[in-house]
């Protein structure tokens, strides 16, 4: 799978899709994917479930991403999700 994963602090520009367009790739913001799957905003998940449960959800969602030719922009806290990080590495270039 030919994917590029952008990891960085919130607000660092990961969600800027210009990189994907320049490569002719799709773009995936996994924070939006989490919100879609959970049917609530990230802040609501953290408020209702707590940060540890959010990390479990983030890990599960990021570890299940199956895409090709895509620029992937996970949330900055994905670095604390070992399974997700290994998966993102395995589906990258």
Secondary structure, DSSP 8 states (H G I E B T S, - for coil): --EEEE---TTSSTT-THHHHHHT-EEEEHHHHHHHHHTS-HHHHHHHH-HHHHHHHHHHHHHT---SSEEEE--GGGGG-HHHHHHHHHT--
